[in-house]
């Protein structure tokens, strides 16, 4: 008999399938609808079990501390009420028309739930994985006060232009537990970037959860649609090594496995949708996103305003990112997932739910 690994157990019993438990219950309910009809019952049993299989795990993850739906459309702490938001973000107009944007980020150790009943001892920025999305306009001044409340030395390394003393990458840049540092630089170039801890061992600090998205909007022009305001979504592809064997057991977009399969991302037919897609998956060379039933324009790194390709699948190595823009033509559910089948079976799968609205053509 072959060895049962944690990954194979999660795939068969926890994340990739509902064939046990809910699947059996659904099949029994189907049998009860047509008593005495063995052929119909068998078909219903198979259908019910299959439907349960593709919908993800049994149960739900609590969203009190981190809600993946809220995270999609939140940047600069916009999801917080005014007084609470002011603790972490404020902006001050400058004489040249730019803004001084000031942030407070802190590192803290926190256990997070990445699938129903599956907990991970994370290192986080502001208590969440991914960390809060930071968004500025090209030329703005960005000032981040970083406070290390964790048990290990940490930093913040921002992708983009900045002086070397703001890089957060060398041993002398590490902020010890209880310490703090102020990162101060001009936001450039425009595009989709990221930030992450650069303390060593780097792979441990990243896979434990110390990363976030950094968007810099162009001062002039925009990506994709210029006639309508797009519905903008932040999506971070990540994975979790739950038993620390340098192999991920859980995959997701925005941390919680299969969350968007249970809670589809709602979009509007006819309205442009812009996805800020970042890959921070550790221990795997590539990750990917495939969208069913449609194509999207790709802006690699977002540092140019012209599209680089028109496709339905994009592959990224760690720290690669791209902006995707599309418009849903039809109402209904559209699946999206990693096109590495194993990743999809271990949690990296979701749905867009396109609904009729004022943008419909």
C-alpha positions as CSV (number, residue, x, y, z in Angstrom):
1,X,0.0,0.0,0.0
2,X,1.4,3.4,-1.0
3,X,2.2,6.0,1.6
4,X,-0.5,8.5,2.4
5,X,1.0,12.0,2.3
6,X,-0.6,15.1,3.8
7,X,-1.0,16.5,0.3
8,X,-2.8,13.4,-1.0
9,X,-5.1,13.4,2.1
10,X,-6.0,17.1,1.6
11,X,-6.7,16.4,-2.0
12,X,-9.0,13.4,-1.4
13,X,-10.7,14.4,1.8
14,X,-10.3,18.0,2.6
15,X,-9.9,20.5,-0.3
16,X,-10.3,18.9,-3.7
17,X,-13.4,16.9,-3.0
18,X,-16.7,16.7,-1.2
19,X,-17.3,13.1,-2.3
20,X,-17.3,12.2,1.4
21,X,-19.7,13.8,3.8
22,X,-21.7,16.4,1.9
23,X,-21.4,14.4,-1.4
24,X,-23.0,11.3,0.2
25,X,-25.7,13.4,1.8
26,X,-26.6,15.0,-1.5
27,X,-26.6,11.6,-3.2
28,X,-29.0,10.2,-0.5
29,X,-31.3,13.2,-1.0
30,X,-31.3,12.5,-4.7
31,X,-32.2,8.8,-4.0
32,X,-35.1,9.9,-1.8
33,X,-36.6,12.0,-4.7
34,X,-37.1,8.9,-6.9
35,X,-37.7,5.8,-4.7
36,X,-37.8,2.6,-6.6
37,X,-36.0,3.8,-9.7
38,X,-32.5,2.3,-9.5
39,X,-31.3,3.8,-12.8
40,X,-32.5,7.3,-12.1
41,X,-31.2,7.0,-8.6
42,X,-27.8,6.0,-9.8
43,X,-27.7,8.9,-12.2
44,X,-28.8,11.4,-9.5
45,X,-26.3,9.9,-7.1
46,X,-23.4,10.4,-9.6
47,X,-24.5,13.9,-10.5
48,X,-24.9,15.0,-6.9
49,X,-21.5,13.6,-5.9
50,X,-19.9,15.2,-8.9
51,X,-21.5,18.6,-8.2
52,X,-20.2,18.4,-4.6
53,X,-16.8,17.5,-5.9
54,X,-16.3,20.6,-8.0
55,X,-17.7,23.0,-5.4
56,X,-14.8,22.6,-3.0
57,X,-14.4,21.8,0.7
58,X,-17.0,21.1,3.4
59,X,-17.7,24.1,5.6
60,X,-16.8,27.8,5.5
61,X,-13.9,29.8,6.7
62,X,-14.7,32.7,9.1
63,X,-14.3,36.1,7.6
64,X,-14.3,38.3,10.7
65,X,-10.5,38.9,10.5
66,X,-10.0,38.7,6.8
67,X,-12.7,38.7,4.1
68,X,-11.4,37.7,0.6
69,X,-14.4,39.4,-1.0
70,X,-13.6,42.7,0.7
71,X,-9.9,42.4,-0.1
72,X,-10.6,42.3,-3.8
73,X,-11.7,46.0,-3.9
74,X,-9.9,47.5,-0.9
75,X,-6.7,49.6,-1.1
76,X,-5.3,52.3,1.2
77,X,-7.4,50.9,4.0
78,X,-10.6,52.0,2.2
79,X,-12.6,49.2,3.8
80,X,-12.2,50.7,7.3
81,X,-14.4,53.4,8.8
82,X,-13.0,57.0,8.8
83,X,-11.5,57.2,12.3
84,X,-10.0,53.6,12.1
85,X,-8.7,54.3,8.6
86,X,-6.9,57.4,9.8
87,X,-4.7,55.3,12.1
88,X,-3.2,53.6,9.1
89,X,-3.5,56.0,6.1
90,X,-3.7,59.7,5.4
91,X,-2.9,61.8,2.4
92,X,-1.8,65.4,2.2
93,X,-1.9,67.5,-1.1
94,X,1.5,68.9,-2.2
95,X,2.2,72.2,-4.0
96,X,3.0,70.4,-7.2
97,X,-0.3,68.6,-7.4
98,X,0.9,65.3,-6.0
99,X,0.0,63.7,-2.7
100,X,2.0,62.7,0.3
101,X,0.6,59.3,1.2
102,X,1.4,58.1,4.7
103,X,0.9,54.5,5.8
104,X,1.4,52.5,9.0
105,X,2.2,48.8,8.5
106,X,3.1,46.4,11.3
107,X,4.4,42.9,11.3
108,X,2.6,40.5,13.6
109,X,2.5,36.7,14.1
110,X,-1.0,35.4,13.7
111,X,-2.7,32.1,13.0
112,X,-4.9,32.3,10.0
113,X,-7.5,29.9,8.6
114,X,-6.7,29.0,4.9
115,X,-9.4,26.3,4.4
116,X,-12.2,25.1,6.7
117,X,-10.4,23.7,9.7
118,X,-6.9,24.2,8.3
119,X,-4.9,26.7,10.2
120,X,-1.5,28.2,9.3
121,X,0.9,30.0,11.7
122,X,1.5,33.1,9.5
123,X,3.7,36.1,9.7
124,X,1.6,39.0,8.5
125,X,1.4,42.6,7.7
126,X,-1.4,44.2,9.7
127,X,-2.7,40.8,10.7
128,X,-3.7,39.6,7.2
129,X,-2.3,37.7,4.3
130,X,-1.9,39.2,1.8
131,X,-1.0,42.5,3.5
132,X,-3.0,45.7,2.8
133,X,-2.9,46.9,-0.8
134,X,-1.1,50.2,-1.2
135,X,-2.1,52.4,-4.1
136,X,-0.6,55.7,-5.2
137,X,-0.3,57.8,-8.4
138,X,3.0,58.2,-10.2
139,X,5.0,61.0,-8.6
140,X,3.3,60.8,-5.2
141,X,5.4,60.7,-2.1
142,X,5.0,57.4,-0.2
143,X,6.0,57.3,3.5
144,X,5.5,54.0,5.3
145,X,6.1,53.7,9.0
146,X,6.9,50.0,9.6
147,X,6.6,48.6,13.2
148,X,7.8,45.1,13.9
149,X,5.5,43.5,16.5
150,X,6.6,40.0,15.4
151,X,9.1,37.6,17.0
152,X,11.7,37.8,14.2
153,X,13.5,40.5,12.3
154,X,11.6,41.8,9.3
155,X,11.7,44.4,6.6
156,X,9.6,45.7,3.7
157,X,11.1,45.6,0.3
158,X,9.1,47.6,-2.3
159,X,9.4,46.8,-6.0
160,X,10.0,50.0,-7.9
161,X,12.5,52.9,-8.0
162,X,13.9,54.1,-4.6
163,X,17.2,54.9,-3.0
164,X,19.3,51.9,-1.7
165,X,18.8,52.8,1.9
166,X,15.0,52.3,1.3
167,X,15.4,48.9,-0.2
168,X,14.8,46.7,2.9
169,X,17.0,43.9,1.5
170,X,20.4,43.9,3.3
171,X,21.1,42.6,6.9
172,X,21.6,46.2,8.1
173,X,18.0,47.0,6.9
174,X,16.4,44.4,9.1
175,X,14.1,45.8,11.8
176,X,14.4,43.8,15.1
177,X,11.3,42.8,17.1
178,X,10.0,45.9,18.8
179,X,11.8,48.2,16.4
180,X,10.5,50.4,13.6
181,X,11.7,52.1,10.4
182,X,10.3,54.7,8.0
183,X,10.4,54.0,4.3
184,X,10.2,57.3,2.2
185,X,10.3,57.4,-1.6
186,X,8.6,58.7,-4.7
187,X,6.1,56.3,-6.4
188,X,7.6,55.2,-9.7
189,X,7.4,53.8,-12.3
190,X,3.6,53.4,-12.8
191,X,2.5,49.8,-12.9
192,X,1.6,46.8,-10.8
193,X,4.2,46.0,-8.2
194,X,4.4,44.2,-4.8
195,X,6.1,44.5,-1.5
196,X,7.4,41.8,0.8
197,X,9.8,41.0,3.6
198,X,13.4,40.5,2.5
199,X,14.9,39.2,5.7
200,X,16.6,35.8,5.5
201,X,15.8,33.1,4.9
202,X,13.8,34.8,2.3
203,X,11.7,31.9,1.2
204,X,10.5,31.4,4.8
205,X,9.5,35.0,5.3
206,X,7.6,35.1,2.0
207,X,5.8,31.7,2.3
208,X,4.8,32.6,5.9
209,X,2.8,35.5,4.5
210,X,4.8,38.7,4.5
211,X,3.8,40.2,1.1
212,X,1.3,42.6,-0.4
213,X,0.3,44.5,-3.6
214,X,1.6,48.0,-4.5
215,X,-0.2,49.7,-7.4
216,X,1.1,52.9,-9.0
217,X,-1.4,54.5,-11.3
218,X,-0.1,56.5,-14.3
219,X,-0.4,60.2,-13.9
220,X,-1.6,60.4,-17.5
221,X,-3.7,57.8,-19.3
222,X,-4.8,54.4,-18.1
223,X,-4.7,50.7,-18.9
224,X,-7.4,49.4,-21.1
225,X,-10.8,51.0,-21.1
226,X,-10.8,54.8,-21.1
227,X,-14.6,55.3,-21.7
228,X,-16.0,53.5,-18.7
229,X,-14.8,53.1,-15.1
230,X,-13.6,49.5,-14.7
231,X,-14.5,47.2,-11.8
232,X,-11.0,46.7,-10.3
233,X,-10.0,43.6,-8.4
234,X,-6.8,42.6,-6.6
235,X,-5.9,38.9,-6.9
236,X,-2.8,37.4,-5.3
237,X,-1.9,33.8,-6.1
238,X,-0.4,32.1,-3.1
239,X,0.3,28.7,-1.5
240,X,0.8,27.3,2.0
241,X,3.2,24.7,3.2
242,X,1.3,23.5,6.2
243,X,3.7,20.9,7.4
244,X,6.9,22.8,6.4
245,X,8.3,20.1,4.1
246,X,9.1,22.7,1.4
247,X,6.0,21.6,-0.6
248,X,2.7,23.4,-0.6
249,X,-0.4,21.5,0.6
250,X,-2.9,24.4,-0.1
251,X,-3.2,26.8,-3.0
252,X,-5.5,29.8,-3.3
253,X,-6.1,33.2,-4.7
254,X,-6.2,35.7,-1.8
255,X,-5.3,33.0,0.7
256,X,-8.5,31.1,1.4
257,X,-8.8,27.9,-0.7
258,X,-11.9,27.7,-2.9
259,X,-13.4,30.8,-1.3
260,X,-14.6,32.3,-4.6
261,X,-16.1,28.9,-5.6
262,X,-18.4,29.2,-2.6
263,X,-18.7,33.0,-2.8
264,X,-18.4,33.9,-6.5
265,X,-16.9,37.3,-7.4
266,X,-19.9,39.4,-8.6
267,X,-19.3,41.5,-11.8
268,X,-21.6,43.3,-14.2
269,X,-22.3,42.3,-17.8
270,X,-20.9,45.0,-20.1
271,X,-18.7,46.7,-17.5
272,X,-14.9,46.4,-18.0
273,X,-13.2,44.3,-15.3
274,X,-9.6,45.0,-14.5
275,X,-7.7,42.4,-12.5
276,X,-4.4,43.2,-10.7
277,X,-2.8,39.7,-10.7
278,X,0.3,39.0,-8.6
279,X,2.0,35.7,-8.0
280,X,3.8,35.2,-4.7
281,X,3.7,31.4,-4.6
282,X,6.8,29.9,-2.9
283,X,8.3,26.5,-3.7
284,X,6.7,26.2,-7.2
285,X,8.3,27.7,-10.3
286,X,5.1,28.8,-11.9
287,X,1.5,29.6,-11.2
288,X,-1.2,30.5,-13.6
289,X,-4.7,31.8,-14.1
290,X,-7.1,30.5,-16.7
291,X,-10.5,32.1,-17.3
292,X,-13.3,30.0,-18.9
293,X,-15.5,31.2,-21.7
294,X,-13.7,34.5,-22.6
295,X,-10.4,36.2,-23.2
296,X,-8.6,39.2,-21.6
297,X,-6.0,41.8,-22.6
298,X,-2.7,41.4,-20.7
299,X,-0.5,44.3,-19.5
300,X,2.7,42.7,-18.2
301,X,3.9,44.5,-15.1
302,X,1.6,47.4,-16.1
303,X,4.5,49.6,-17.0
304,X,3.1,50.2,-20.5
305,X,-0.4,51.3,-21.5
306,X,-0.5,49.1,-24.5
307,X,-1.6,45.4,-24.2
308,X,1.0,42.7,-24.8
309,X,-1.3,39.8,-25.6
310,X,-4.9,38.7,-25.9
311,X,-5.4,35.3,-24.3
312,X,-7.4,33.2,-21.7
313,X,-4.4,31.9,-19.7
314,X,-1.4,33.6,-18.2
315,X,1.6,32.1,-16.4
316,X,3.7,33.9,-13.9
317,X,6.8,33.0,-11.8
318,X,7.1,34.3,-8.3
319,X,7.0,38.2,-8.1
320,X,5.8,38.4,-11.7
321,X,2.5,40.3,-12.1
322,X,0.2,41.6,-14.8
323,X,-2.9,43.6,-15.3
324,X,-5.8,41.8,-17.1
325,X,-8.7,43.5,-18.6
326,X,-11.9,42.0,-20.0
327,X,-15.7,42.5,-20.3
328,X,-18.2,39.8,-19.5
329,X,-20.6,39.5,-22.5
330,X,-23.0,37.0,-21.0
331,X,-24.7,36.6,-17.6
332,X,-23.9,33.4,-15.6
333,X,-21.0,31.7,-13.7
334,X,-17.5,31.7,-15.3
335,X,-14.9,29.4,-13.7
336,X,-11.3,30.5,-13.2
337,X,-8.5,28.5,-11.8
338,X,-4.8,27.6,-12.0
339,X,-4.1,25.6,-15.1
340,X,-1.8,23.4,-13.1
341,X,-4.5,20.8,-12.2
342,X,-3.0,19.9,-8.9
343,X,-3.2,23.5,-7.7
344,X,-6.8,23.7,-8.7
345,X,-7.6,20.5,-6.8
346,X,-5.8,21.8,-3.8
347,X,-7.9,25.0,-3.6
348,X,-7.0,27.4,-6.4
349,X,-10.4,27.6,-8.1
350,X,-13.2,30.1,-8.1
351,X,-16.1,31.6,-10.1
352,X,-17.1,35.0,-11.5
353,X,-20.8,35.6,-11.4
354,X,-21.7,38.0,-14.2
355,X,-25.1,39.7,-13.6
356,X,-27.3,41.9,-15.7
357,X,-27.1,45.6,-15.0
358,X,-27.0,49.0,-16.5
359,X,-23.9,48.2,-18.5
360,X,-25.5,45.3,-20.4
361,X,-25.5,45.7,-24.2
